[in-house]
C-alpha cells in the first residue's frame, strides 16, 4: 500500500499523532523503539529537573556556550 508517496508493507509499524505520521519498517522496529524509549526516559528526567526548579540552561549545560558568545 502507498499512502502519501510512502510505501507501507505488511508488518510495518505506523504511528501517528497531531504532528504527523511515521512509518517504521518492520526490520527497523526493534532499534527504533529502543531509541524512542531511551529518549522518553531522558525527557522524563528533564521534566523532573524542571519541576524541581532547574533551568534548561542548567540542565543542558549551556553556561559555557553563553560565556563563549559573550566573549566574542
N, CA and C atoms as an extended XYZ file, in Angstrom:
216
Properties=species:S:1:pos:R:3:atomname:S:1:resname:S:1:resid:I:1 pbc="F F F"
N         0.848       -1.157        0.000 N   UNK     1
C         0.000        0.000        0.000 CA  UNK     1
C         0.902        1.230        0.000 C   UNK     1
N         0.502        2.243       -0.708 N   UNK     2
C         1.227        3.508       -0.727 CA  UNK     2
C         0.291        4.615       -0.260 C   UNK     2
N         0.753        5.380        0.716 N   UNK     3
C        -0.030        6.489        1.256 CA  UNK     3
C         0.855        7.731        1.246 C   UNK     3
N         0.418        8.760        0.587 N   UNK     4
C         1.194        9.997        0.548 CA  UNK     4
C         2.578        9.805       -0.024 C   UNK     4
N         2.726        8.870       -0.934 N   UNK     5
C         4.018        8.605       -1.547 CA  UNK     5
C         4.914        7.681       -0.737 C   UNK     5
N         4.436        7.196        0.388 N   UNK     6
C         5.214        6.294        1.246 CA  UNK     6
C         4.635        4.895        1.128 C   UNK     6
N         5.495        3.940        0.814 N   UNK     7
C         5.054        2.556        0.708 CA  UNK     7
C         5.061        1.911        2.087 C   UNK     7
N         3.944        1.293        2.421 N   UNK     8
C         3.794        0.606        3.701 CA  UNK     8
C         3.645       -0.876        3.407 C   UNK     8
N         4.509       -1.665        4.033 N   UNK     9
C         4.494       -3.112        3.835 CA  UNK     9
C         3.819       -3.791        5.020 C   UNK     9
N         3.314       -4.969        4.786 N   UNK    10
C         2.720       -5.747        5.866 CA  UNK    10
C         3.756       -5.929        6.970 C   UNK    10
N         3.364       -5.647        8.199 N   UNK    11
C         4.262       -5.787        9.344 CA  UNK    11
C         4.944       -4.493        9.746 C   UNK    11
N         4.898       -3.459        8.883 N   UNK    12
C         5.481       -2.172        9.250 CA  UNK    12
C         4.675       -1.556       10.386 C   UNK    12
N         5.327       -0.743       11.157 N   UNK    13
C         4.678       -0.057       12.266 CA  UNK    13
C         4.303        1.347       11.800 C   UNK    13
N         3.046        1.711       11.941 N   UNK    14
C         2.560        3.035       11.549 CA  UNK    14
C         2.072        3.737       12.809 C   UNK    14
N         2.685        4.889       13.109 N   UNK    15
C         2.354        5.632       14.322 CA  UNK    15
C         2.006        7.059       13.916 C   UNK    15
N         0.917        7.568       14.467 N   UNK    16
C         0.522        8.931       14.149 CA  UNK    16
C         0.046        9.686       15.371 C   UNK    16
N         0.220       10.991       15.331 N   UNK    17
C        -0.321       11.878       16.351 CA  UNK    17
C        -0.663       13.202       15.685 C   UNK    17
N        -0.893       14.225       16.474 N   UNK    18
C        -1.304       15.513       15.908 CA  UNK    18
C        -0.195       16.180       15.099 C   UNK    18
N         1.041       15.713       15.241 N   UNK    19
C         2.158       16.280       14.487 CA  UNK    19
C         2.403       15.577       13.163 C   UNK    19
N         1.841       14.400       12.982 N   UNK    20
C         2.051       13.687       11.727 CA  UNK    20
C         2.061       12.184       11.915 C   UNK    20
N         2.518       11.506       10.869 N   UNK    21
C         2.537       10.048       10.837 CA  UNK    21
C         3.931        9.598       10.430 C   UNK    21
N         4.387        8.509       11.034 N   UNK    22
C         5.673        7.925       10.676 CA  UNK    22
C         5.477        6.440       10.414 C   UNK    22
N         6.207        5.930        9.429 N   UNK    23
C         6.172        4.506        9.109 CA  UNK    23
C         7.542        3.929        9.428 C   UNK    23
N         7.557        2.918       10.286 N   UNK    24
C         8.803        2.261       10.670 CA  UNK    24
C         8.801        0.874       10.051 C   UNK    24
N         9.764        0.618        9.163 N   UNK    25
C         9.827       -0.715        8.570 CA  UNK    25
C         9.995       -1.783        9.651 C   UNK    25
N         9.367       -2.910        9.444 N   UNK    26
C         9.403       -3.988       10.432 CA  UNK    26
C        10.836       -4.359       10.798 C   UNK    26
N        11.738       -4.334        9.833 N   UNK    27
C        13.134       -4.707       10.089 CA  UNK    27
C        13.827       -3.738       11.043 C   UNK    27
N        13.348       -2.499       11.125 N   UNK    28
C        13.968       -1.482       11.977 CA  UNK    28
C        13.227       -1.263       13.288 C   UNK    28
N        12.119       -1.939       13.464 N   UNK    29
C        11.224       -1.682       14.592 CA  UNK    29
C        11.923       -1.774       15.946 C   UNK    29
N        12.670       -2.824       16.185 N   UNK    30
C        13.297       -3.027       17.497 CA  UNK    30
C        14.264       -1.896       17.828 C   UNK    30
N        15.111       -1.537       16.872 N   UNK    31
C        16.093       -0.477       17.098 CA  UNK    31
C        15.410        0.877       17.296 C   UNK    31
N        14.425        1.183       16.475 N   UNK    32
C        13.737        2.470       16.571 CA  UNK    32
C        12.983        2.580       17.895 C   UNK    32
N        12.288        1.532       18.286 N   UNK    33
C        11.546        1.571       19.549 CA  UNK    33
C        12.482        1.680       20.745 C   UNK    33
N        13.622        1.001       20.704 N   UNK    34
C        14.593        1.096       21.798 CA  UNK    34
C        15.079        2.538       21.948 C   UNK    34
N        15.385        3.186       20.831 N   UNK    35
C        15.840        4.581       20.884 CA  UNK    35
C        14.721        5.509       21.340 C   UNK    35
N        13.499        5.222       20.924 N   UNK    36
C        12.360        6.045       21.343 CA  UNK    36
C        12.157        5.950       22.853 C   UNK    36
N        12.279        4.752       23.408 N   UNK    37
C        12.121        4.593       24.856 CA  UNK    37
C        13.261        5.277       25.607 C   UNK    37
N        14.487        5.234       25.061 N   UNK    38
C        15.603        5.949       25.680 CA  UNK    38
C        15.322        7.449       25.716 C   UNK    38
N        14.834        7.973       24.611 N   UNK    39
C        14.508        9.400       24.533 CA  UNK    39
C        13.393        9.746       25.520 C   UNK    39
N        12.395        8.893       25.612 N   UNK    40
C        11.283        9.109       26.536 CA  UNK    40
C        11.789        9.175       27.975 C   UNK    40
N        12.673        8.256       28.358 N   UNK    41
C        13.214        8.243       29.720 CA  UNK    41
C        14.022        9.505       29.987 C   UNK    41
N        14.817        9.942       29.017 N   UNK    42
C        15.608       11.162       29.177 CA  UNK    42
C        14.695       12.371       29.340 C   UNK    42
N        13.615       12.423       28.555 N   UNK    43
C        12.671       13.532       28.664 CA  UNK    43
C        11.977       13.545       30.023 C   UNK    43
N        11.718       12.367       30.598 N   UNK    44
C        11.143       12.310       31.946 CA  UNK    44
C        12.118       12.897       32.961 C   UNK    44
N        13.413       12.605       32.803 N   UNK    45
C        14.427       13.156       33.702 CA  UNK    45
C        14.487       14.678       33.582 C   UNK    45
N        14.419       15.168       32.355 N   UNK    46
C        14.467       16.612       32.128 CA  UNK    46
C        13.246       17.284       32.742 C   UNK    46
N        12.078       16.706       32.556 N   UNK    47
C        10.856       17.264       33.136 CA  UNK    47
C        10.944       17.303       34.659 C   UNK    47
N        11.456       16.241       35.257 N   UNK    48
C        11.606       16.204       36.715 CA  UNK    48
C        12.575       17.289       37.180 C   UNK    48
N        13.649       17.500       36.425 N   UNK    49
C        14.611       18.541       36.786 CA  UNK    49
C        13.975       19.922       36.701 C   UNK    49
N        13.190       20.159       35.667 N   UNK    50
C        12.499       21.444       35.526 CA  UNK    50
C        11.510       21.635       36.672 C   UNK    50
N        10.778       20.592       37.005 N   UNK    51
C         9.810       20.678       38.099 CA  UNK    51
C        10.486       20.913       39.443 C   UNK    51
N        11.757       20.511       39.559 N   UNK    52
C        12.477       20.734       40.811 CA  UNK    52
C        13.135       22.111       40.860 C   UNK    52
N        12.953       22.898       39.792 N   UNK    53
C        13.452       24.267       39.811 CA  UNK    53
C        14.664       24.545       38.950 C   UNK    53
N        15.230       23.538       38.325 N   UNK    54
C        16.379       23.769       37.459 CA  UNK    54
C        15.929       24.448       36.169 C   UNK    54
N        16.839       25.199       35.574 N   UNK    55
C        16.539       25.830       34.293 CA  UNK    55
C        17.084       24.962       33.165 C   UNK    55
N        16.581       25.199       31.970 N   UNK    56
C        17.104       24.444       30.825 CA  UNK    56
C        18.560       24.799       30.564 C   UNK    56
N        18.965       26.005       30.917 N   UNK    57
C        20.376       26.381       30.787 CA  UNK    57
C        21.226       25.468       31.661 C   UNK    57
N        20.760       25.206       32.880 N   UNK    58
C        21.475       24.299       33.778 CA  UNK    58
C        21.422       22.861       33.268 C   UNK    58
N        20.249       22.420       32.900 N   UNK    59
C        20.045       21.025       32.506 CA  UNK    59
C        20.890       20.655       31.296 C   UNK    59
N        20.904       21.533       30.305 N   UNK    60
C        21.623       21.231       29.068 CA  UNK    60
C        23.064       21.718       29.077 C   UNK    60
N        23.490       22.360       30.168 N   UNK    61
C        24.871       22.807       30.281 CA  UNK    61
C        25.229       23.927       29.318 C   UNK    61
N        24.319       24.871       29.134 N   UNK    62
C        24.544       25.944       28.175 CA  UNK    62
C        25.410       27.081       28.720 C   UNK    62
N        25.835       26.996       29.962 N   UNK    63
C        26.618       28.082       30.549 CA  UNK    63
C        27.870       28.377       29.733 C   UNK    63
N        28.591       27.342       29.321 N   UNK    64
C        29.811       27.545       28.535 CA  UNK    64
C        29.501       28.184       27.190 C   UNK    64
N        28.420       27.779       26.565 N   UNK    65
C        28.025       28.354       25.281 CA  UNK    65
C        27.683       29.834       25.439 C   UNK    65
N        26.965       30.160       26.493 N   UNK    66
C        26.599       31.556       26.749 CA  UNK    66
C        27.853       32.391       27.004 C   UNK    66
N        28.772       31.865       27.806 N   UNK    67
C        30.019       32.584       28.086 CA  UNK    67
C        30.821       32.796       26.814 C   UNK    67
N        30.897       31.785       25.965 N   UNK    68
C        31.646       31.897       24.712 CA  UNK    68
C        31.043       32.976       23.815 C   UNK    68
N        29.734       33.042       23.754 N   UNK    69
C        29.069       34.063       22.925 CA  UNK    69
C        29.294       35.458       23.501 C   UNK    69
N        29.330       35.574       24.824 N   UNK    70
C        29.533       36.876       25.455 CA  UNK    70
C        30.961       37.368       25.254 C   UNK    70
N        31.907       36.441       25.106 N   UNK    71
C        33.318       36.799       24.969 CA  UNK    71
C        33.734       37.051       23.527 C   UNK    71
N        32.816       37.040       22.606 N   UNK    72
C        33.164       37.272       21.193 CA  UNK    72
C        33.516       38.693       20.940 C   UNK    72
